[in-house]
Amino acid sequence: MKSISIIIPTYNPKKYLPKLFQALDTQTIPFELIIIDSSSTDGSATLLKQKADKFISIDKNNFDHGGTRTQALKEASNDIVIFLTQDALPIDQDTLKNLVLCLEENKKIAAAYSRQLPHERTSFFGKHLRYFNYPKNSYIRSFEDKNIYGLKTAFLSNSAAAYKKEALLEIGGFYEHLIVGEDNYAGAKLLLNGYKIAYCAKSKVYHSHSYTLWQEFQRYFDIGVFHIEEAWLIEIFGKAEGEGMRYIKSEFNYLLEQKEYLYIPQFLIRNGLKFLGYKLGKNYKKLPKKLAYFFSMHKAWWKYK
């Protein structure tokens, strides 16, 4: 098995580092660690420099979901690159090895991503999101699968994903100046280039969020902006609304299975806010810029508008 490069973008990651570095130190595959830090102010820089084989510091105002990762990608010495977020925690010592094995299973597979499991204290809705998006069984997607899965065909998560560096550079790395979705954008481009994407359920990380109602609205507002800015994704792969309905049905069934009936009012409000946020995001150009900025979760993006 080849050596790999791990890239972790960081910003004030101090609370995550003890468990993260402990998990990385136990991995059964050799790796080069590249950390690209957005000028952290929590005192973590010294430890980051000590642990990293290559440490890159950038101004936090220059962070870009795609551009920053591509900058680090160009520093990678190995043919396989794994991207992790600072809050993604490998569950066992074979997490990264299993991810690489999935990537090497077929020469046409250009990207593979791990199964994400929720942290114990994650909210009810946050747990379901992980169970829905990251099932127990692995699979491989190709461009032809768009007729079955629509936009979900290109689903990919940089919280824990491995890429063949050559294939990623072939599509120009990660696209710059996207409000969200640099991983899904890359996934779509890879599929269009004839490559495949693998979901690797054997490779597991803890990674989850407990979004408030307002944060859910903001998150879906940004997804709506992404889908209107990159309209070609839906034109080629299909609309996202069908997947949304499948998610709502799954969430309601999960609520009933867990007998969490008191969550029904929140279920209705939460999904109503998601729908409203998404629709407003898709129509953001009709809104005053200050209002769109207020609705958005990723506010740094608006400097490009």
C-alpha positions as CSV (number, residue, x, y, z in Angstrom):
1,M,0.0,0.0,0.0
2,K,1.3,3.4,-1.0
3,S,2.1,6.2,1.5
4,I,-0.5,8.9,1.6
5,S,-0.7,12.6,2.4
6,I,-3.3,13.9,4.9
7,I,-4.5,17.5,4.6
8,I,-6.3,19.2,7.5
9,P,-7.5,22.8,7.2
10,T,-7.6,24.3,10.7
11,Y,-8.9,27.3,12.5
12,N,-8.8,27.5,16.3
13,P,-8.7,23.7,16.6
14,K,-7.3,23.4,20.1
15,K,-10.2,21.5,21.6
16,Y,-10.1,18.8,18.9
17,L,-6.3,18.2,18.8
18,P,-5.7,15.8,21.7
19,K,-8.1,13.2,20.4
20,L,-7.4,13.9,16.8
21,F,-3.6,13.5,17.1
22,Q,-4.0,10.4,19.3
23,A,-6.2,8.8,16.6
24,L,-3.8,9.7,13.8
25,D,-0.8,8.4,15.8
26,T,-2.5,4.9,15.9
27,Q,-3.2,4.6,12.2
28,T,-1.8,1.6,10.5
29,I,-0.8,3.3,7.3
30,P,2.2,5.7,6.9
31,F,1.3,9.3,6.0
32,E,2.6,12.8,5.5
33,L,0.6,15.3,7.5
34,I,-0.1,18.7,5.9
35,I,-1.8,21.3,8.0
36,I,-3.0,24.6,6.5
37,D,-4.0,26.9,9.3
38,S,-6.1,30.1,9.0
39,S,-4.1,32.1,11.5
40,S,-5.5,30.4,14.6
41,T,-5.6,32.6,17.8
42,D,-6.2,29.8,20.4
43,G,-2.6,29.0,21.0
44,S,-2.7,25.8,18.9
45,A,-0.1,26.9,16.2
46,T,2.9,25.6,18.2
47,L,1.5,22.1,18.5
48,L,0.3,22.1,14.9
49,K,3.8,23.0,13.7
50,Q,5.3,20.2,15.8
51,K,2.9,17.5,14.5
52,A,2.8,18.6,10.8
53,D,5.3,17.5,8.2
54,K,4.3,20.6,6.3
55,F,2.7,23.6,8.0
56,I,1.1,26.4,6.0
57,S,-0.3,29.5,7.5
58,I,-2.7,31.8,5.7
59,D,-4.7,34.9,6.7
60,K,-8.1,33.8,7.9
61,N,-9.7,36.3,5.6
62,N,-8.2,34.4,2.6
63,F,-9.7,31.1,3.6
64,D,-11.7,29.5,0.8
65,H,-13.3,26.1,1.0
66,G,-12.0,25.0,-2.4
67,G,-9.0,27.3,-3.0
68,T,-7.4,26.6,0.4
69,R,-7.6,22.8,-0.1
70,T,-6.1,23.1,-3.6
71,Q,-3.2,25.2,-2.2
72,A,-2.4,22.4,0.3
73,L,-3.0,19.7,-2.4
74,K,-0.1,21.1,-4.4
75,E,2.2,20.5,-1.4
76,A,1.3,16.8,-1.2
77,S,4.2,14.5,-1.9
78,N,2.1,11.3,-2.4
79,D,-0.3,10.0,-5.1
80,I,-3.2,9.6,-2.6
81,V,-4.4,12.5,-0.6
82,I,-6.9,12.3,2.3
83,F,-8.7,15.4,3.4
84,L,-10.0,15.6,7.0
85,T,-11.7,18.4,8.8
86,Q,-10.4,19.2,12.3
87,D,-13.5,17.9,14.0
88,A,-13.6,14.5,12.2
89,L,-12.2,11.8,14.5
90,P,-11.1,8.4,13.1
91,I,-12.8,5.7,15.1
92,D,-10.2,2.9,14.9
93,Q,-6.6,2.3,13.7
94,D,-7.7,1.1,10.3
95,T,-9.9,4.1,9.4
96,L,-7.5,5.5,6.9
97,K,-6.2,2.2,5.6
98,N,-9.7,1.1,4.8
99,L,-10.4,4.3,3.0
100,V,-7.4,3.9,0.8
101,L,-8.3,0.2,0.1
102,C,-11.7,1.4,-1.2
103,L,-10.0,4.0,-3.3
104,E,-7.6,1.4,-4.8
105,E,-10.4,-1.2,-5.4
106,N,-10.9,0.0,-9.0
107,K,-8.6,2.1,-11.2
108,K,-11.6,4.2,-12.2
109,I,-12.4,5.2,-8.6
110,A,-11.0,8.7,-8.1
111,A,-12.5,9.5,-4.7
112,A,-13.7,7.6,-1.7
113,Y,-15.3,8.9,1.5
114,S,-15.8,7.5,5.0
115,R,-18.8,6.7,6.9
116,Q,-19.6,9.4,9.4
117,L,-21.2,8.4,12.8
118,P,-22.6,10.9,15.2
119,H,-21.0,11.8,18.5
120,E,-22.9,10.5,21.5
121,R,-24.2,14.0,22.5
122,T,-25.4,14.9,19.1
123,S,-29.0,16.1,18.8
124,F,-31.7,13.8,17.7
125,F,-31.9,15.5,14.3
126,G,-28.1,15.6,13.9
127,K,-27.9,11.8,14.5
128,H,-30.6,11.0,11.9
129,L,-28.7,13.1,9.3
130,R,-25.6,11.0,9.7
131,Y,-27.6,7.7,9.6
132,F,-29.4,8.9,6.5
133,N,-26.3,10.1,4.5
134,Y,-23.9,7.4,5.7
135,P,-25.6,3.9,5.6
136,K,-24.1,0.6,6.7
137,N,-23.3,-0.7,3.3
138,S,-20.6,0.5,0.9
139,Y,-21.3,1.4,-2.8
140,I,-19.7,2.8,-5.9
141,R,-21.3,5.5,-8.1
142,S,-20.7,6.4,-11.7
143,F,-22.1,9.1,-14.0
144,E,-24.7,6.6,-15.4
145,D,-26.2,6.3,-11.9
146,K,-27.6,9.9,-12.2
147,N,-30.8,8.4,-13.7
148,I,-31.4,6.7,-10.4
149,Y,-29.9,8.9,-7.7
150,G,-30.0,12.4,-9.4
151,L,-27.7,14.9,-7.7
152,K,-27.0,12.5,-4.9
153,T,-24.8,10.6,-7.4
154,A,-22.1,13.2,-6.9
155,F,-22.3,13.2,-3.1
156,L,-18.9,13.4,-1.4
157,S,-17.7,14.7,1.9
158,N,-14.3,16.3,2.6
159,S,-14.8,15.7,6.3
160,A,-13.1,12.4,5.5
161,A,-12.3,11.7,1.9
162,A,-9.5,10.2,-0.2
163,Y,-8.6,11.2,-3.7
164,K,-6.2,10.1,-6.3
165,K,-4.1,13.3,-6.7
166,E,-3.7,13.0,-10.4
167,A,-7.4,12.7,-11.0
168,L,-8.1,15.7,-8.7
169,L,-5.5,17.8,-10.4
170,E,-7.0,16.8,-13.8
171,I,-10.2,18.6,-12.9
172,G,-8.2,21.6,-11.6
173,G,-8.4,20.7,-7.9
174,F,-11.2,22.2,-5.9
175,Y,-13.2,25.0,-7.4
176,E,-12.7,28.4,-5.7
177,H,-15.2,30.8,-4.4
178,L,-18.1,28.3,-3.7
179,I,-20.3,29.2,-0.8
180,V,-20.5,25.5,0.1
181,G,-20.0,22.2,-1.7
182,E,-16.5,22.1,-3.0
183,D,-16.5,18.4,-2.4
184,N,-19.7,17.8,-4.3
185,Y,-18.6,20.0,-7.1
186,A,-15.4,18.0,-7.4
187,G,-17.4,14.8,-7.3
188,A,-19.6,15.9,-10.2
189,K,-16.5,16.9,-12.2
190,L,-14.8,13.6,-11.6
191,L,-18.0,11.7,-12.7
192,L,-18.2,13.8,-15.8
193,N,-14.5,12.8,-16.6
194,G,-15.4,9.2,-16.5
195,Y,-14.3,8.4,-12.9
196,K,-16.2,6.8,-10.1
197,I,-16.9,7.7,-6.4
198,A,-16.8,5.1,-3.7
199,Y,-18.6,5.3,-0.3
200,C,-16.5,3.3,2.1
201,A,-18.6,2.1,5.1
202,K,-15.6,0.2,6.6
203,S,-13.8,3.5,7.1
204,K,-15.5,5.3,10.0
205,V,-15.1,8.6,11.7
206,Y,-17.0,10.5,14.3
207,H,-18.3,13.7,12.8
208,S,-21.7,15.4,13.5
209,H,-23.3,18.7,14.3
210,S,-26.3,19.7,16.4
211,Y,-27.7,22.6,14.4
212,T,-30.2,25.0,15.9
213,L,-33.3,25.9,13.9
214,W,-31.7,29.1,12.8
215,Q,-28.5,27.3,11.7
216,E,-30.6,24.8,9.7
217,F,-32.3,27.7,7.9
218,Q,-28.9,29.3,7.2
219,R,-27.4,26.1,6.0
220,Y,-30.1,25.4,3.5
221,F,-30.1,29.0,2.4
222,D,-26.5,28.5,1.4
223,I,-27.2,25.2,-0.3
224,G,-29.9,27.1,-2.3
225,V,-27.3,29.7,-3.3
226,F,-24.9,27.0,-4.3
227,H,-27.5,25.3,-6.5
228,I,-28.4,28.5,-8.3
229,E,-24.8,29.6,-8.7
230,E,-23.8,26.2,-10.1
231,A,-27.1,25.5,-11.9
232,W,-25.3,23.1,-14.3
233,L,-25.2,20.5,-11.4
234,I,-29.0,20.2,-11.4
235,E,-29.3,20.5,-15.1
236,I,-27.0,17.5,-15.6
237,F,-27.7,15.4,-12.5
238,G,-31.3,16.3,-11.7
239,K,-33.2,18.3,-9.0
240,A,-32.5,18.1,-5.3
241,E,-36.1,18.3,-4.2
242,G,-36.8,14.5,-4.6
243,E,-33.9,13.6,-2.3
244,G,-35.3,16.2,0.2
245,M,-38.7,14.4,0.3
246,R,-37.0,11.1,0.8
247,Y,-35.0,12.6,3.7
248,I,-38.1,14.0,5.4
249,K,-39.9,10.7,5.2
250,S,-36.9,8.9,6.6
251,E,-36.6,11.4,9.5
252,F,-40.2,11.1,10.4
253,N,-40.0,7.3,10.4
254,Y,-36.9,7.5,12.5
255,L,-38.8,9.7,14.9
256,L,-41.6,7.2,15.2
257,E,-39.1,4.2,15.6
258,Q,-37.4,6.0,18.4
259,K,-40.8,6.9,19.9
260,E,-39.7,10.6,20.2
261,Y,-43.2,11.9,19.7
262,L,-42.4,15.2,21.5
263,Y,-40.1,16.1,18.6
264,I,-43.0,16.2,16.0
265,P,-43.6,19.9,16.4
266,Q,-39.8,20.6,16.0
267,F,-39.7,18.2,13.0
268,L,-42.4,20.3,11.3
269,I,-40.8,23.6,12.1
270,R,-37.3,22.5,11.3
271,N,-38.2,21.1,7.9
272,G,-40.3,24.1,7.1
273,L,-37.3,26.3,7.8
274,K,-35.1,24.2,5.6
275,F,-37.5,24.4,2.7
276,L,-37.9,28.2,3.2
277,G,-34.2,28.7,3.5
278,Y,-33.5,26.7,0.4
279,K,-36.1,28.5,-1.7
280,L,-34.8,31.9,-0.5
281,G,-31.3,30.9,-1.3
282,K,-32.2,29.9,-4.8
283,N,-33.8,33.4,-5.2
284,Y,-31.1,35.3,-3.3
285,K,-30.5,37.7,-6.2
286,K,-34.0,39.1,-5.7
287,L,-33.2,39.9,-2.0
288,P,-31.4,42.9,-0.7
289,K,-27.7,42.0,-0.3
290,K,-27.7,42.8,3.4
291,L,-30.6,40.5,4.0
292,A,-29.0,37.7,2.0
293,Y,-25.8,38.2,4.0
294,F,-27.8,37.9,7.2
295,F,-29.5,34.7,6.1
296,S,-26.2,33.1,5.1
297,M,-24.1,30.8,7.4
298,H,-20.9,31.2,5.4
299,K,-20.7,35.0,5.4
300,A,-17.1,35.3,4.1
301,W,-18.4,34.2,0.7
302,W,-20.3,37.4,0.2
303,K,-17.1,39.4,-0.4
304,Y,-17.1,37.9,-3.8
305,K,-20.6,39.3,-4.7
